[in-house]
Amino acid sequence: MTKQWLQAASLLALAMGTSAFAGAAFAQAKPQNNELEEVVVTARRAEEQAQSVPVTVTAISAESLQKNVIQSGLDLQKMVPTLSVVMGTQANGASYSLRGIRTGVVTYLNEVPTPSGQAGASAVNLQLYDLSSVQAVSGPQGTLFGRNSTGGAILFTPKKPTDVFEGSVAGELGNYDRRQFTGVLNIPVSDMLKVRLGAQITDRGGVVENTLGDDAQDIVRQAYRVGVLFTPTDKINNYTLADYGKTGGHLFAAITYHYPGGACPATYAACVYGPTLLVGLQQQQEAFGIRKIASAFPAYSHGEEVGFQNVLTYDLTDDLSLKYIASYRKSQSKNLSNKTSFNVPFVYGQDYNRTHEWIQEVQGRAKLLDGRLDLVGGVFLRHVISNNENSLQILNPVGAPFGPATAQTSPSHADNRSTAFYAQGNFKLTDRLSLTAGLRQTNDDQKNVASSILPGLKCGLNPAVPGVNFAACQQRQAAKFDALTYLVSLDYQVTPDLLVYATTRTGYNAGGFNQGIINTDLGSYAPEHLTDYEVGVKADWHLGDMPVRTNLAAFQGKYKDIQRSVVRFVNNVTIAGTFNAAEATIKGAQLEIQARPSSMFDVNGSLGLLDTVYDRFDATAISGSATGNRFAQAPKVTYNLSGTFHHDLSFGELSASLSYAYVGDVTFTDSNIGQPYAFTNGYGLLDLNIEVRNIGGRPITAGVWAKNLADKDYIVNISDQSKSLGFTSNIYGDPRTFGVSLRYAFGS
């Protein structure tokens, strides 16, 4: 790891040196036929040139998504520095982390945040088609974005209807019986009304063979989208977006690989089933390897999403506009899973989740003082109602039926409301120097009704716990949280091609509830807070005749009242829950480089460095101190390098892209010191995409692609139950996959 940090530091030093050299390089004559394209982003909720925005934002165009074979949310970590994506046991679930913050990353579809948890991850996988861009904005957000976040925001922007009749149909075939169809149709009904339709259907067989049931880790997705743009006047713009998606498939296989010997605590699986059975199953799994299991216990994941949003913009004058956003999204999922790869119900469960989310936002934008002052302010309202029912059976006898007699069921109903007022202003102190300042007041009102039903339909709640109605077997909880967060930034445009900036901002993540805890003080946990500092430089320059773009940022954050799932000891009673158990200082840097050595060749690269170690992790809150532990889901080093070769052939336009992405060693549990099974080794993945466009002078594109070209075995999640249940399971990423594609475009 020291060697990797030295190599990474060398790259950073090189980038800083070349950025400083850029000032002299700007004076050179620049070739006009070989320049890097200007990138437009909406990181500050308005269209701006990316190189002039004092914000760390990674912008991925639709073309880059195609070149880098981005097929799911997991693939995005190959292109975004410090982004870590962890797959869960749900076939369509994922957890996103930016700069080591995994509880505060919000994903957006157009201008509306998607739900948290599995529903949001599923929504991401359903939207990766017909996009104009994907943007990852790092660091705390809130003084401009509707929903507050501590880690950052990932923006998915669909292509809007245009005034040109056009469309495309595309098909794809691959190994593991992969089949995908994508269709897009843009219809300009009139000068005022334009419609865009899109659909994508994906089906792929499982990459993990199951000798006793359906193969695991397959893909089943259907996604549909309708966009309507209505512009009755040059001052009114109304954009309506509706989407529907459906997911299915069999879960990611949790390959169980460790069975410790020695002592036999009562909770160990070996004590329930006997060591002979466990050893036999372990030997069988070792013989199978990581792409084969034998489990007769069904495991599947089904999800459904439907969303509507409307964005109305009214330009009162050239310098004053109003925007009203309204949206509704319904998400539901059903999962049934065996937490191991063995044909024994160690940990077997199912969950039903249904969420309704309403969002309204009113925003005003004004330019004052002859355009020197740009003001944005608004009100954000969010109302979420969710119903969840989780059933779990642990260490039940082999052959025992799954149901009320053997499972513990935990239904809950949550009703959460968030109201926020925000404002941000950007003032040009001089033609080159600008000051940005923003404030946000967030008020969260949360209510929860929960129950716990033990095997045999017995109420599992304690009547002594505040809010418990034992006769109804319900616990009612309510809490309010609020925070005032801010942003202050100063940026200086040294030359038209060199920007330097410094910023500080705060982030806030609301608190929540613990169920069934007698101690009133521990029944809920408080919000967590992050104070962030960042300096950066964005430069366009030339190395000889070669255009180069380098964006470098260094950051440090003080993370307080961190919410973590731990065990407390209160009056000699063990209490498990989520608590504000820790503090940490987060340090890191990220670098993005683009270069065009010639008109035929493009090079892109990025580097992310993270230092996330707990300054304090209460020894009284867990079984042993975790102070000094690394954050889960925060690899120290991530980087990627890609190259694209362009060449005109006699029968078409060739584009060949090769990319390599590396993720350093990472842990998936916060209590990891002295835990040999808690860490994965770093891994690198090689992807290839080759396309020939405009074949025979017609709008036809044919291509071939491959992911994980070297067929690497790599882990995307670990469930370490070695201390509690006596086994540990890994979830592995896909093996080598490949396919061919054909696309036909039509229209003007």
C-alpha positions, 0 to 999 in steps of 0.5 A: 500500500505504501508503494501505491501511495507513493505512485499516487503521490507522484501523479498528484505532484506531476499534475500540480506541476503541470497545472502551474506550468499551464500559465506559461503554456496558455501563451502558446498558439493552440491548434484549432482542430484538435482541442478538447471539447467543452463540457457543460454541467448542472452541478450548480443547477444551471448550465455552466462550463465545467472548467469554470465551476468551483466544484468537484464534479465528474461529468460522464457523457452518453458517449463515455458511458458507451465507450466504458461499457457502463451497464449498472450502478456498480460500473460507475465506480470505474469512472468517478474518483473516490466513488465506491459501490457495494452490492448487497444480496438483493439482485438490484440493490447497491450502496453508494459512497463518495469520499468515504461517506456512505450514509449521505449520497443522494442520486437524482433523476433529472432534478428530483432525488430518488428514494434511499436504499434499494429503491434508489439503487434499483432506480439507477440501474433502470435509468442507464439509457438515453442519457445526456450525462451522469454527473457526480458532485462530491462533498456536502450539498444542500444550499442549491440542491433540493435534498441535503447530503453529506457525501455528495450527489449523483445526477442522472440527466435523461435526454430531453425532447428536441425539435427534430424527428429522430429515433433509434433501435438497438439490439445486443446479444452476449454470453450467459444468454444476455439479450438487450433491446433499446428503443428511442423515438423523438417526435416534434408534434409542433413548435410548442410540443415535443415528445421523447419515448424510450425503452430498454429491456435487459435479460441475462442468465445467472453467472453462478450455477446452482445445481439444486435450483435456478442459477444466481446473479442474473439480470431481469430489467424493463425500463420505460420513459416518456418525456414531454416538453411544452413551450407555449411561449419563449418565457414558459418551459414545462418539462414532464417526465414519467418513468416505469421500471421492473426488476427481477432475478435471482440474488447475488450468491453469497459464497460461504468460504470460512468455517472456524474450528476450535471452541463452539459458542452456542450461536455457532452454526456448528453447534446447531447442525453439527460440525460434520455437516458443516465441514462437508458443506464447506468442502463441497463449496471449496470444490465448486469454487466461486461460480457454483453453489448447491442450494434448494432454498429459493432466492429471488428479488422483484422490484417495481418503480413508477415515477412522475415529475414536472418542472415548470420554468417561467422567465419573468425577465431576462434576469429573473426566473421562477421554477416549480418542481413536483414529483411522485414516486412509488417503489416496491420490492420483495426479496427472499434470500439465503445468506449463505451458499449452503443448502442449510437455512443458516440465515434465511429471510424475506422482506417486503418494502413499499415506499411513496414519495412526494416532492415539491420545490419552488426556486427563484433565480435572479441576476442583479447589479448588472449581472455581477450577483447571481442569487438562487433561493428556494423551498424544498418539501419532501414527504415519504411514507414507507411500509416494510415487513422483514422476516428472518429465521436464524439457525433453524432445523434443516427442513423446517418450513419458513413461516410464522412458526419459525421466523421473527417478523418485524413490520414497520410503518414510517412517515417522514417529512422534510422541509428546507429553505435554502439560498445561495449567492455568487458575487463577482468581486472583480472580473476574475475573483468571485465569492459564493455563499449559501445557507440551508435550514433543514427541518425533519419530522419523523414518525415510526410504528414498529412491531416484533413478532417472534416465532409462534406469533408471540409479541417480541416487544417489551412492555417497559419500553416507552411507546410500546402498546403490548396488546397491539404489539406496536411501538410508536416513536416520533422525533424532530431534527434540524440543522443550519448548514452553509457553504462559503467559496472563493474562486479566482480565474487566473487566466481564461483556462486556469481556475483556482478555488477554495471552499468550506461547507457543512453537511447534515444527515438526519437521525432516526430510531432504534426499536425495542430499547428500554433506555429512553435516551437510546431509543433514537439517535441524533443527526451526524454532521460533516464540516468540509474544506476543499481546495482545487485547480482546473486547468486547460493547457498544452504539452507541445501541440497536445491539449491537456485538461487537469482537474485536481482537488484536495479535501479534508472533513471533520465528521462528527456524531457518526451513525454506526450500528454497534452494541452498547452495554447498559446496566449489564444488558447488551443493546444492539442498535444505531448510535452516534458512536464515532468521530473521524477526520477524512482526508483525500485528493482526486485528480482527473486528466484528459489529453488528446495526443492526436485527432485519432487518439483520446486519453482519460484518467482519474485518481482518488486517494482516501485516508479514513480512520476513526479518531474515536469509536467509543470502546463502551459502545462496541465489543472492543474499541474500533478507534483507529479502524478504517472506514468501511466502503472506503478504498485508500486508492482508486484509479482508472485509465482509458484510451480511445482510438478513432479512424475512418475506414472505407466502410465506416468510422472506427472507435476502439476503447480500452479501459482499466479501473483499479479499486484498492483493498477495502473493508465492509465492516467498521470494526476491522482491526484484527479481522482477517476476513473483513478486507478484500484485496485490491483488484483491477478490471480491463474492459473493451469496446469496439464500434464501427459507425455509419457503416456503408454511409448509413446510420448503422453502428455495429459493436463488440464489447467485453467486461472483465476481459482478464476474467478476474475474481473480485469481491464486491461485498463481504458478510463476516459472521465468523464471530457471531455465527461461525461463517463468512460469505463473499459476494463476487462480481461478474466474471468475463462477459462479452457481447455484440451490438447493432444500432440503427438510427433514423430521422433528420 
